[in-house]
Each structure stands twice: as C-alpha cells, then as structure tokens.
Amino acid sequence: MQFRYLNIKNSSAVLYVLGLGLLLYIWIWSRAEWPAGGQDSWNHLLYARWSVKHPELMLDQWGKPFFTIPAIPFSFFGIQGLYVFNMICILGAGWIIYLTARKLGMRLPWMATVFFIFQPIVFGNVISGLTEPINALAVAYICYLYAGKRNTAATILASFLPFFRSEGFVLLAAVFVYLVARRYWKQLPLLLTGSVVFILIAGFITGSWTWIVDQNPYLKFESKGEFNPGHGDFFYYTHKYQHITGLVISALLLIAFIYLASHVVYLLKRRTPEEKSRFSFWLLAPLFLSFFLAHSYIWWKGSMGSHGLTRVFLVVAPCAALLALYALDKLLSYDLRYVNKSLPVLLVILCIKLSFNGAVYPYPWQSGPAIPGYGADENLDKAFAFIKENHLENKPVIHQMPFINAQQGWDPWADPKQTKTFYIWSLNRDPKKDWLPDSSILIWDGWHALRDAPMPLDTLRHLPHYKEIAEFPAKDSIYSVHIFLKTPNLKLSN
C-alpha cells in the first residue's frame, strides 16, 4: 500500500514519522531540567522504585498498578529510566494507531501517527514519569483489537482500564455503548473481568473486599472534604484546545463530528454506513467525548482532585488522532488533486510547529530549557547547605516534595523507626498526638506544602512544638523555603 503522492509506502512513511518523533523527544530530554508533571512524575518514580521492597504499593490506586508494575525495571535508572519507558509507550502507541487506521481502510494511515505523536498534549508530556502514556498505549491497542474484530481480547483488556487510571471507569462506559450498539452481547460480561480480578487479589492480600472503592484516592478526597482542587468554567478545556489537541487536530475533530452527525441519518433510514464511519461513531467518538465531558464536569464542580490539569487528555489522544484522520480521509475523498498532493506535507509541518507551541517548548534553534526546573531549586540548595553547616544532616527530614526522596534515594514507605523521610501531611497539629520524631527537620515550601499537605505557613509557625530556624525568601512566595526544627535543642551557627 503506497502513499502515491510522495511515492513511498505507508509503512515506510510511519517509520520516518516515528524516527522524527524519537529525535525530537530525545532533543527535549537533553534540554529538560525537570520532568513534565513535576511532583507527580517524581512520586510515580518512587512508587515503582520502592514497590519491590513494599509489594503493597503495586496495588496502590494512586500509583496505578498498570504503571507501577511495568515501570519497575526502568525505575532503577531513576527518572531518566521513566523517560525511556514513556517514550516506548508513546512510540508504540503511534505504531499501533497506524495499524488501526490501516485496518479501517483509511487513506494515508501514517498520518494518524503524525496526529498522535505531535499532539501538543502528547508532545509536552512524554519526558515524564506520568501514567498517561501507558494508558494511551492501552487505549490504542484496544481500538486496534476492536478494529480487527478481536472483540473478546479487546473487551478483557478494556476491563482493566480503571487500573491504568481511575478515569478508566468512564472509558468502560463508552466501551459498553459500543458493545451494545454493535450487538456484541457475549462480550458484555467481560467488562467486569478487571474489577473482579483486582477485587479478589486485594481481598485475599489486604482483607478488604471493598478495596476498589475504599482505596480510590479521588473518592477519599471527596469523602473527607479537606482537599480543594479548585474549579472553573465548564468550557475550560475547550478554551485550552491549543495545548491539548492543537489547532489542526481540533479543526479536523470538528469536521469529523460534523461528518459523524450524518451517521444519524443512516440510523434513521436503517442503512448501514461504511465500517470506518460506524467504528468512529460508536467507539472513537464516545471514548473521546465521554472522557472530555467527564473532566469538564468535575473541573466545573471542583471535585475529584481535578486541578484543571490538561495532561489527562493524553489518555484519549489516540482516539483524537484516529478521528482527525477520519476527517482527513473524508476530505481526501473529494477529487482535488493538487490540494491532496500538498495537504499531507503541510499538515505534518503545521502539526510539528503547533506541538512546540502547545507544549510551550523553545524551537531547536532557540536557547533555554525545554522543561524548566522547579523554581525553588536555588532556595532548596541553600536549605540543605544550612542543614549540613549546622550538622543536622542525620536528622529525619519532613517535607512535601517527592523529588527530594527520589534524588536522595530515600524510601518514604520504610519503617517509621528507620526511615529518613516523612511527608508534612503526616504531621498532627496537636502536640500530644504528633508522632513524628523529635529533632526532625521540616522543610516547608510555598507550593507543595501549602497545596498538597495542606499546611499554611502561619499555621506551622503557631505550632508550639516546631521552631523556625531559617528562611530563604523568593520574589514569588510559592518558591520561598522555610526550615523548622521540632523540639529544638541544638546550637546553630550564625
């Protein structure tokens, strides 16, 4: 099968695209001071790195079992190892999306790979330790299996989506719609497979048969009512399109939805449209739209720890890519020869340009880091220098920054009597109930300690059992760092 305008095979074209993507990802890696996703990336590194010593972490629903377990061998190489892991997931998903487009008989199937790996939300989050890339790989493979009529295997894999990320339950609802619409009745019960397997595993290991609900971190946030993730406009993510799908793919998505609206006419007339239209209407569109609407709703309501993060849409980026190709396939069906010749080349160039813009990366010929480091790094260096100067380096350290544990090689799940590190959220504000070790050093920063603990600086200053011993201010207060000593009894240097 050839791409007749450039006189190269589709399989060769997709390899060129993947090669180009790999080179650009490596370039971003070389210019990155920090992983995309910040503390979440460092936290996932810690889960994978220490799950061998603490196997219960493999079941942790915040860490995500289907990220933690496969990431284990990569985690021993630090955050760089997770960069490799996520690049493999993204490039693998790019190849599978091409195969899916080819199975559906779409024109220029290699363009689906372009539309995926150069989506701003994908391009901007590859160099990370986030869970979204492997989830996108799973979604891509599920689409591939359904396109190949391997419905049983696809449904069983889909049933495990909630254990890649919690939004998997939303995606399961979309798969349910597909199975019902296509009358795949035998596969419907298989949607419970993943949940049943994990309920049994968790039940026998932990003794909790309600683990799937009780240990869901987002449901726990909601039940406690102590966590404020913020909220905003219902159309917040629509306005963020340039950072999610980008202008080109957003325009093609709009065209795809207009074309798919005509599918309703076929349904009313009891006519059967072509397979790629049926597949797009009953599977790709529900997967993308249900995910988009669910996140729009929880951000509008200010629930489930949303924070208005855009990176979550990497999960359904494979669906967006295939829907964009569906629109392009429809456009190319018109006999506009000269437009058809130039359109793919122009779209490749435009997608790459917009991926840099949407991910807010400098172009290769521009200076500056691709992913800037944490703004408080300089103050943290000063804080650790102060700790060393005052001979406090052997004391336990309380903080709210997982990257410190990752960089120092500290195990946050070690026995409390042996561990070097604790998180601020473990601090009990009642001095009689605060079990953290005396003479511990507490490092407070204006972002993570305030947002994730949550521990306001004034509250900490008024706790009688903690004394502030150093302050490193910043122009932006979120990058200020303060050091406290619990029950201080040491003589400090000036």
C-alpha positions in Angstrom: 0.0 0.0 0.0 1.6 3.2 -1.2 1.3 6.9 -0.5 1.2 7.8 -4.2 1.8 11.5 -3.8 5.3 11.0 -2.2 5.9 7.6 -3.8 6.7 5.9 -0.5 4.9 3.1 1.3 2.7 3.9 4.2 4.8 1.6 6.4 8.0 3.5 5.4 6.3 6.8 6.0 5.2 5.9 9.5 8.7 4.7 10.4 10.1 8.1 9.2 7.5 9.8 11.4 8.3 7.7 14.4 12.0 8.3 13.8 11.5 12.1 13.6 9.4 11.9 16.8 12.1 10.0 18.6 14.7 12.5 17.6 12.6 15.4 18.8 11.8 13.6 22.1 15.5 13.0 22.7 16.2 16.7 22.0 13.5 17.7 24.6 15.1 15.2 27.0 18.5 16.8 26.5 17.1 20.2 27.3 14.8 19.3 30.2 15.7 20.3 33.7 12.7 18.7 35.2 10.1 16.1 34.2 6.8 17.1 32.8 4.1 16.7 35.5 6.6 17.8 38.2 6.0 16.2 41.6 3.5 13.6 40.2 6.3 12.3 38.0 8.7 12.0 40.9 6.0 10.4 43.0 5.4 7.7 40.4 9.1 7.1 40.2 9.1 6.4 44.0 6.1 4.0 43.7 7.8 2.0 41.0 11.3 2.1 42.6 10.2 1.0 46.1 7.4 -1.4 45.2 9.8 -4.3 45.1 10.6 -3.7 48.8 7.0 -2.8 49.6 4.8 -5.0 47.3 1.6 -3.4 48.6 2.5 -0.4 46.5 1.8 -2.4 43.4 -1.9 -2.3 44.4 -1.9 1.4 45.3 -4.6 3.1 43.2 -2.8 6.5 43.3 0.4 4.9 42.0 -1.8 2.9 39.4 -1.0 -0.8 39.3 -0.6 -0.9 35.5 2.0 1.8 35.6 3.9 0.8 38.8 4.4 -2.8 37.8 5.7 -2.4 34.2 7.8 0.6 35.2 9.7 -1.2 37.9 12.8 -2.2 35.8 13.0 1.3 34.4 12.8 3.0 37.8 16.1 1.6 38.9 17.7 4.0 36.4 16.0 7.0 38.1 13.7 9.5 36.4 15.7 9.0 33.2 14.6 5.4 33.1 11.0 6.5 33.2 11.6 8.9 30.3 12.7 5.9 28.2 9.7 3.9 29.4 7.2 6.6 28.4 8.9 7.2 25.0 8.5 3.5 24.3 4.8 3.7 25.3 4.2 6.8 23.1 6.1 5.5 20.0 4.5 2.1 20.5 1.0 3.7 20.6 1.9 5.7 17.4 2.7 2.5 15.6 -0.5 0.7 16.8 -2.6 3.7 15.7 -1.2 3.4 12.2 -2.1 -0.3 12.1 -5.6 0.6 13.3 -6.1 3.2 10.6 -4.9 0.7 8.0 -7.3 -2.0 9.3 -10.2 0.5 9.0 -9.2 1.3 5.4 -8.5 5.0 5.9 -6.4 6.9 3.4 -2.9 7.9 4.5 -2.9 5.8 7.6 0.5 7.0 8.6 -1.0 10.5 9.2 -2.7 9.0 12.3 0.7 8.6 13.8 1.5 12.3 13.0 -1.8 13.4 14.6 -0.9 11.4 17.7 2.8 11.9 18.5 2.6 15.6 17.6 -0.5 16.5 19.5 0.6 19.2 22.0 -0.6 17.2 25.0 1.4 14.2 23.9 4.5 16.1 22.8 4.5 18.0 26.1 4.3 15.1 28.5 6.5 12.3 27.0 9.5 13.3 29.0 7.9 12.5 32.4 7.1 9.8 34.9 3.4 10.2 34.4 0.8 7.4 34.0 -0.9 8.8 30.9 1.4 7.4 28.2 0.9 3.8 29.1 -2.8 4.4 29.4 -2.8 5.9 25.9 -0.9 2.8 24.7 -3.6 0.6 26.2 -6.4 2.7 24.6 -4.6 2.5 21.2 -4.3 -1.3 21.5 -8.0 -1.7 22.5 -9.0 0.3 19.4 -6.7 -1.9 17.3 -8.2 -5.1 18.6 -11.8 -3.9 18.0 -10.9 -2.8 14.5 -9.6 -6.3 13.9 -12.8 -7.9 15.3 -10.9 -9.4 18.2 -13.7 -8.4 20.4 -13.1 -10.7 23.3 -9.5 -9.8 23.8 -10.3 -6.1 23.4 -13.1 -6.2 26.0 -10.9 -8.1 28.5 -8.2 -5.5 28.1 -10.7 -2.7 28.3 -11.9 -4.1 31.6 -8.5 -3.3 33.2 -8.6 0.4 32.2 -9.6 1.6 35.7 -6.2 0.2 36.9 -4.2 2.3 34.4 -6.0 5.4 35.6 -9.2 5.9 37.6 -11.0 7.6 34.6 -10.9 4.1 33.1 -14.4 3.7 34.6 -15.6 6.5 32.2 -13.9 4.8 29.3 -15.6 1.5 30.2 -19.0 3.2 29.9 -18.1 4.2 26.4 -17.0 0.6 25.5 -20.3 -0.6 26.9 -22.1 1.7 24.5 -20.0 0.2 21.6 -20.7 -3.4 22.6 -24.5 -2.8 22.9 -24.7 -0.8 19.6 -22.8 -3.5 17.7 -24.7 -6.2 19.5 -21.7 -8.0 20.9 -23.7 -9.4 23.7 -21.3 -12.2 24.6 -18.6 -9.7 25.4 -20.7 -7.6 27.8 -20.0 -9.6 31.0 -16.3 -9.5 30.2 -16.3 -5.8 31.1 -16.2 -6.9 34.7 -13.1 -9.0 34.4 -10.6 -6.5 35.5 -12.5 -5.3 38.5 -13.3 -8.9 39.6 -9.6 -9.9 39.3 -8.4 -6.9 41.4 -11.1 -7.3 44.0 -10.1 -10.9 44.5 -6.3 -10.0 44.6 -6.8 -7.1 47.0 -9.3 -9.1 49.1 -7.0 -12.0 49.7 -3.9 -9.9 50.2 -5.3 -7.0 52.3 -8.6 -8.5 53.6 -10.6 -5.6 52.2 -13.2 -6.7 49.7 -14.3 -3.1 49.1 -10.7 -2.0 48.2 -11.8 -0.8 44.8 -13.9 1.9 46.4 -12.3 2.4 49.8 -8.8 3.0 48.4 -9.7 5.1 45.4 -7.8 8.3 46.2 -10.3 10.6 44.5 -13.3 9.2 46.3 -11.3 9.5 49.5 -10.6 13.2 48.8 -14.4 13.7 48.2 -15.4 11.9 51.4 -13.0 13.8 53.6 -13.9 17.1 52.1 -10.5 18.5 53.2 -9.0 18.9 49.7 -9.7 21.9 47.5 -8.6 21.2 43.9 -10.2 24.4 42.6 -12.9 24.7 39.9 -13.7 26.7 36.8 -15.7 27.2 33.7 -17.4 24.1 32.2 -15.8 25.0 28.8 -12.3 25.4 30.4 -10.8 22.5 28.4 -12.5 23.7 25.2 -10.7 27.0 25.6 -7.4 25.1 26.2 -7.6 23.3 22.8 -4.3 24.7 21.6 -2.5 23.0 24.5 -4.5 19.7 24.2 -5.1 18.8 20.5 -3.8 21.9 18.8 -5.4 23.9 16.0 -5.1 21.4 13.2 -6.4 18.4 15.0 -9.1 20.5 16.7 -10.3 21.6 13.3 -10.3 18.1 12.0 -12.1 16.9 15.1 -14.8 19.4 14.4 -15.1 18.2 10.8 -15.2 14.6 12.0 -18.1 15.3 14.4 -20.0 17.0 11.6 -19.5 14.0 9.3 -20.4 11.7 12.1 -23.6 13.6 12.7 -24.8 12.4 9.3 -24.5 8.9 10.7 -27.7 9.5 12.5 -29.4 9.8 9.1 -28.2 6.3 8.2 -29.6 5.0 11.5 -33.0 6.6 10.9 -33.1 5.2 7.4 -31.9 1.8 8.7 -29.0 1.9 6.3 -25.5 0.5 7.0 -22.7 3.0 6.5 -19.0 2.1 5.9 -17.2 0.4 8.7 -14.8 3.2 9.4 -17.8 5.5 10.0 -19.5 3.0 12.2 -16.3 2.4 14.2 -15.7 6.2 14.6 -19.3 6.8 15.6 -19.8 4.0 18.1 -16.3 3.7 19.6 -13.9 6.5 18.9 -16.3 9.4 19.4 -17.8 8.0 22.7 -14.4 7.3 24.1 -13.1 10.9 23.4 -16.4 12.7 24.2 -17.2 10.9 27.4 -13.7 11.5 28.7 -13.8 15.2 27.7 -17.2 15.8 29.2 -16.4 13.9 32.4 -13.3 16.0 33.1 -15.1 19.2 32.1 -17.8 18.4 34.6 -15.5 17.6 37.6 -13.5 20.7 37.0 -16.7 22.8 36.8 -17.9 21.1 40.1 -14.4 21.3 41.7 -14.4 17.6 42.6 -12.2 14.5 42.4 -8.8 16.4 42.6 -9.1 17.8 39.1 -6.9 20.9 39.4 -7.8 21.7 35.8 -4.9 19.6 34.5 -4.8 19.3 30.7 -2.4 16.4 30.6 -5.1 13.8 31.4 -6.3 14.1 27.7 -3.2 12.3 26.6 -5.2 9.2 27.6 -7.6 9.7 24.7 -5.1 11.2 22.3 -5.2 8.0 20.2 -8.9 8.5 19.7 -8.4 12.1 18.7 -5.8 11.1 16.2 -8.0 8.5 14.6 -10.9 10.8 14.5 -8.8 13.5 12.9 -7.6 11.0 10.2 -11.2 10.1 9.7 -12.0 13.7 8.8 -8.9 13.9 6.6 -10.0 10.7 4.9 -13.4 12.2 4.1 -11.8 15.4 2.8 -9.4 13.4 0.5 -12.4 11.6 -1.0 -13.1 14.7 -3.0 -11.1 14.9 -6.2 -9.0 18.0 -5.5 -5.7 16.6 -6.9 -3.3 19.5 -6.2 -4.7 20.1 -2.8 -4.5 16.4 -2.0 -0.8 16.4 -3.0 0.2 19.2 -0.8 -2.2 18.8 2.2 -0.3 15.9 4.0 3.0 17.6 3.8 1.6 20.9 5.0 -0.2 19.2 7.9 2.9 17.4 9.0 4.8 20.7 9.1 2.0 22.5 10.8 1.4 19.7 13.4 5.1 19.8 14.4 5.1 23.6 14.7 1.9 23.6 16.8 3.2 20.8 19.0 6.1 23.0 20.0 3.7 25.9 20.6 1.1 23.9 22.5 3.7 22.3 24.7 5.4 25.7 25.2 8.8 24.4 24.1 11.5 26.5 22.5 12.3 25.6 18.9 15.6 23.6 18.4 17.4 26.8 17.2 16.3 28.7 20.3 18.1 28.7 23.7 16.6 27.8 27.1 15.5 24.6 28.7 12.6 22.6 27.2 11.2 21.8 30.6 12.4 24.3 33.3 13.4 23.1 36.7 11.5 23.8 39.9 11.6 27.5 40.8 12.6 26.8 44.4 15.7 24.7 43.5 18.2 27.5 44.5 16.5 28.0 47.8 16.4 24.3 48.5 20.1 24.1 47.8 20.6 26.8 50.4 18.3 25.0 52.8 20.3 21.7 52.5 23.6 23.7 52.8 22.2 25.3 56.0 21.3 21.8 57.3 24.8 20.5 56.6 26.5 23.5 58.2 24.6 23.0 61.4 25.3 19.3 61.5 21.6 18.4 61.1 22.0 16.1 58.0 21.5 12.9 60.1 18.1 14.1 61.4 14.8 12.9 59.8 13.5 15.3 57.2 9.8 16.2 56.9 8.8 17.8 53.6 6.2 17.6 50.8 8.4 17.2 47.8 8.7 13.7 46.4 11.6 14.6 44.1 13.8 15.1 47.2 13.2 11.5 48.2 13.8 10.4 44.6 17.1 12.3 44.3 18.3 11.3 47.8 17.4 7.7 47.4 15.1 7.8 50.5 12.3 5.2 50.9 9.2 7.1 52.0 7.5 3.7 52.8 10.2 2.4 55.1 9.5 1.5 58.8 8.9 4.8 60.6 11.6 3.9 63.1 14.2 3.5 60.3 13.1 6.0 57.6 14.9 9.2 56.9 11.9 11.0 55.4 8.3 11.9 56.2 5.6 13.9 54.5 4.1 17.0 56.1 0.6 15.6 55.7 1.6 13.1 58.5 2.1 15.9 60.9 -0.6 16.1 63.6 -1.2 19.7 64.7 -1.9 18.6 68.2 1.5 18.4 70.0 0.2 15.5 72.1 -0.6 13.4 69.0 2.3 14.4 66.8 4.3 11.1 66.5 7.0 12.5 64.2 10.5 12.1 65.7 11.8 14.9 67.9 14.6 17.0 66.4 13.3 16.3 62.9 14.0 19.0 60.3 10.9 20.3 58.5 11.4 21.9 55.1 8.3 24.0 54.1 7.9 25.3 50.6 5.3 27.7 49.3 3.8 25.4 46.7 3.8 21.7 47.6 3.5 22.1 51.4 0.7 24.6 51.0 -1.2 22.7 48.2 -0.6 19.0 49.0 -0.2 18.8 52.8 -2.1 21.3 53.1 -0.1 23.3 55.7 -0.2 27.1 55.7 3.0 28.8 56.9 1.2 30.8 59.6 -0.4 27.6 61.0 3.0 25.9 61.2 4.6 29.0 62.9 1.9 28.8 65.6 2.6 25.2 66.4 4.4 25.2 69.8 6.5 22.1 69.0 8.1 23.5 65.9 10.5 26.4 65.7 11.5 28.3 62.6 15.3 28.3 62.3 15.9 29.5 58.8 14.1 31.3 56.0 15.0 31.6 52.3 12.6 34.1 50.6 11.8 34.4 46.9 10.2 37.1 44.8 7.4 34.7 44.1 6.3 33.4 47.6 5.5 30.0 46.2 9.2 29.4 45.8 10.1 30.5 49.4 11.6 27.9 51.6 11.5 27.8 55.5 13.2 25.4 57.8 11.7 24.3 61.1 13.1 22.2 63.9 10.9 20.0 66.1 11.7 20.5 69.9 15.0 22.3 69.1 17.9 21.7 71.4 20.8 22.2 69.2 23.2 25.2 68.9 23.0 26.7 65.5 25.7 28.6 63.6 25.1 32.2 62.5 
